Structure formats: structure tokens, C-alpha cells
């Protein structure tokens, strides 16, 4: 029988590194506060790991009059904190230590100035390694007290919230602290203090109501204890729970794990996590009103929520074709293709036409030369690239430029589809980031690609040679006949005259050369017409491919690079969540 092992998640080190990577990838794309908050959480987690792991820092937090300081004294076994009923008496956190050797650097990091040794009569052996903090009141009228609570709430290993029967449902506590701490249920304990003031039945009703409120805060399953610091009721159960958490030596890692998960969730949503922020307020980032995400639930992220990679690639391919078409129209490809066909026929006539009349063609302008599309001359710049001059293709019209802008926007929208707002904006910006280079880049590939249409076919040289041979025969026949005419005119004796059948050879050479030259020229022009159409089609295809590559390089590739960054971001967040 095979034993199935549960797959272990990534280590704390891996999650910490992943959160830092996600924050780095989100920099410049997500709000600065969200990135800074994630880095702060990562820095805090890294600092805590370097300090004593043999000590568990437990904080008693509560409102004014909840009996927090009384409970602190009862657990410590002696009076360490002043007790007040109606106004705050704790102005700075103080610590009670059970076997506190080696806890100094940890308390220095926590900036806790007051440190005491707990009474040996409180079970120091079971609680060895416990560092119990008494925090100022979270509802204090003094801002410095509230800021101190916010700071330490983000740093301690285990949070014990002390409430009383009158204010356990206080909205400030639930909305400002408990709800944002929904992901920290493993390091949260609720203590209902002063239960000695209630009959047993009322105590049970308060506990049930408190559990209901905690469930609404996303803290289902959090331990809820009934305690009286005055009579000692429930103190043994609280000590036992604290002893178990201290003995496990896992509260620190559970706290850091919860911090990393929460920070990753809020970084995914592009908002600073409430944990570690001194600006916690009712209805904060994790509150449900106003369409926010529910307590205890990670913010929505597009990992797996948007179209898949294949679907995005398919849509980008379609948008890329639209971009290529718009760029081709703006670059004057139809004009160039027509000029290629006409230019081929023009140069064919010059190269293969009847030598007697071909020179007249030179007075007509070459359509490609008018567009300043000429063969490369072998010049290269400092980077080794071939120097290509700008063409004289007519500039794109307003409508054509608008079509290009629309095509770029279509690519951006397709690439950004299904992404969260900040990342969608980053993809759109990336798609447009190099749009200013399009005009020059397209003109360069137009000049380079179209220059191939000016190359002369090899048969032109053969036909040209044939034409000159025929012309030479015609010229020889004309000279021969001229000599014969002069001799006859001077009454000189005629030399023997060879014939081709009944026709003298000088006449054959003259007439045959003229007829053959005209026929060869007509056939060459017919071949040039067909070749011009074929070359125009090839040039159109080559231009579309080259311009499509420019659009892909300057528009689609930046968007794809941003999508790849987002993919790495989501992968890092999944690792950071553990």
C-alpha cells in the first residue's frame, strides 16, 4: 500500500524572495504605496527571521477599560502595569519575560523600552521563551498611543485581543484591526475579560455573539476564551494556550507566513496591505463596503481569470494583421507596387528594346527612381548597417494615420484584455512606447525591400546582346548596300554578289535585321509586362512581410514583453502566497 504524502509548499525563504521579486516587477506599474508596503513587509519578515526564534512575542491589545493591563499583571504574577478604568494608563509598550536570556535584540528591534522578569510562581518552566507585551489602548485619545499599537500589531508573533462585555462589538476594533487581520487567524486569540460581572448564561451568549462577529470578520475558528483577571477565572486555560504556542516555536513563522500571504494578496490588487500601515481606518482596504473584497478572501487577480495564452496569441495575431494592413496603406505600398510593375517595364524597354528607338525611352522618368527607390550602393554606417536613404513615397494621409493609431490601439486592447487595471495600462503603454519609431522604420524597410525590385533579370543582358548583333547585321547590310550603290553610281565594275535564294545578302541583312529587331523588342516587351506583374506581386508580399515584422517588433513585442512580466509577477505572487 502506497503512502500518499502531502505536497509541501514553498519554504519561507522562497516565499520571501518571491514577494520581493513581485514587488520589483510591480515597480513603476502598480501604485508606489502598494510596492513600498510589500517591500516593507518583506523587510520586516526578513528582520524577524534573523532574531531569536526561541522566544515568542505575544501582545495583549485592547481598548480603554477592557482590563488589558490587569490581565497582563495577572499573567506576569506581579504588578508591572498601572491599571485604569476610564482613561488610558499605558503610554508605551512594556514586556514581561519568562526566561528572557537572548531576547534583548528582539526587544530592541520591537523598540520596547520597559522590560521585566515575570514571577517564577507563574509557571516559568511551561512559559519559558514567552515575551508578553502590554500595548497602549488602540482607542486612546493620544495619536502616539494608536501609532504605537499599529506598529507593534504588525510585528509581534501572536496577538491576544482583550475585550470586555460592553465593547466587544466595537466597530473600531473589528473594522480597524480584526477585519484587516483576517488572514492571521492562526496567530490571533480573543479573550473576553471581566466575565465575573456577568451570570454564566450571559457569558455564553456574549461568547456566541463574539464568535459570530469574528466569523463575519473572516476569523472563523479563532480561539475565544472567557477570562476574569480579577477572580482568575479562565487564566489557567489562557496560560495553557500560551504555553502550547510557546512550546511549538511556530508562532513567528505562522505570523510571517500570514504577513507574506496578505502582502501578496494586496500587491495583486495594487493596494497597500493594511497590516503594517499606520493609517488603518474603518472601511479600509479589506472592508466589504464599496465593492471591496470580502474579509479573509484574497483580492481578485487575473491569474487564470483572463483569456489563456493561446487565446491571447490568436487575438494578437489577428490584431497584428490589421496593424500590418494599416501600416502598408500608410507606407504607400499600393503606389510602390504599381511603380514596381511600371518601372520593370520601363527598364526592360531600355535594356531590350530596338537600339534604333530605345534611346527615346530614356527621356521618360523611371517610376521607381521618382520614388527614390534605387539599388543599394554598398555604403554602411558605423554599426555595419547598410545606408538606405529616405524614399519619396507620398506621406500618409490623415485618414491613414488615424487607421494606424486605431490598429495600435486594437493591439493594445487585445493584449491588455483580462488584466487588472494597472497591468492593463502598462501593456497599453508598452504597445505605444515605440510608435514614434514606426514611420522611419517602415520607410527604411520599404526602401530596402523595394530596392530588390530594381535588379535586372539575366535574360535582359542576353536579349540586349542579341539586339546589338541584329543591329550590327542591319548596319552591315546597310553599309554593304551603300558601297554597292556608290560603285554603281561611279560606273565601277560590280563585284560578285552572294544571294540567299533570289535575294541578295545585303538586303537580307538590312531587312532581316530591322524585322528581327522589332520582333525581339515586341516579344521582350510582352515578357517584361508579365515579369512586371510577377515582380509586383513578389514585392507586395515582401513589403507586407517586412512591414509586418516592423509592426511586430515595435508594437507587439513590447506588449508581449509586458505580458511576460505580468506572468512572472503572478507566478511570484503564487509562490509568495505559499
Secondary structure, 3 states (H helix, E strand, C coil): CCCCCCCCCCCHHHHHHHHHHHHHHHCCCCCHHHHHHHHHHHHHHHHHHCCCCCCEEEEEEECCCCCHHHHHHHHHCCCCCCCCCCCCCCCCCEEEECCCCCCHHHHHHHCCCEEEECCHHHCCCCCCCEEEEECCCCCCCCHHHHHHHHHHHCCCCEEEEEEECCCCCCHHHHHHHHCCCHHHHHHEEEEEECHHHCCHHHHHHHHHHHHHHHHHCCCCCCEEEECCCCCCCCHHHHHHHHHHHHHHCCHHHHHHHHHHHHHHHHHHHCCCCCCCCCCCCCCCCCCCHHHCCCCCCCCCCCCCCCCCHHHHHHHHHHHHHHHHHHHHHHCCHHHHHHHHHHHHHHHHHHHHCCCCCHHHHHHCCCHHHHCCCCCCCCCECCCCCECCCCCCCCCCCHHHHHHHHHHHHHHHHHHHCCCCHHHHHHHHHHHHCCHHHHHHHHHHHHHHHHHHHHCCCHHHHHHHHHHHHHHHHHHHHHHHHHHHHHHHHCCCCCCCCCEECCEEHHHHHHHHHHHHHHHHHHHHHHHHHHHHHHHHHHHHHHHHHHHHHHHHHHHHHHHHHHHHHHHHHHHHHHHHHC
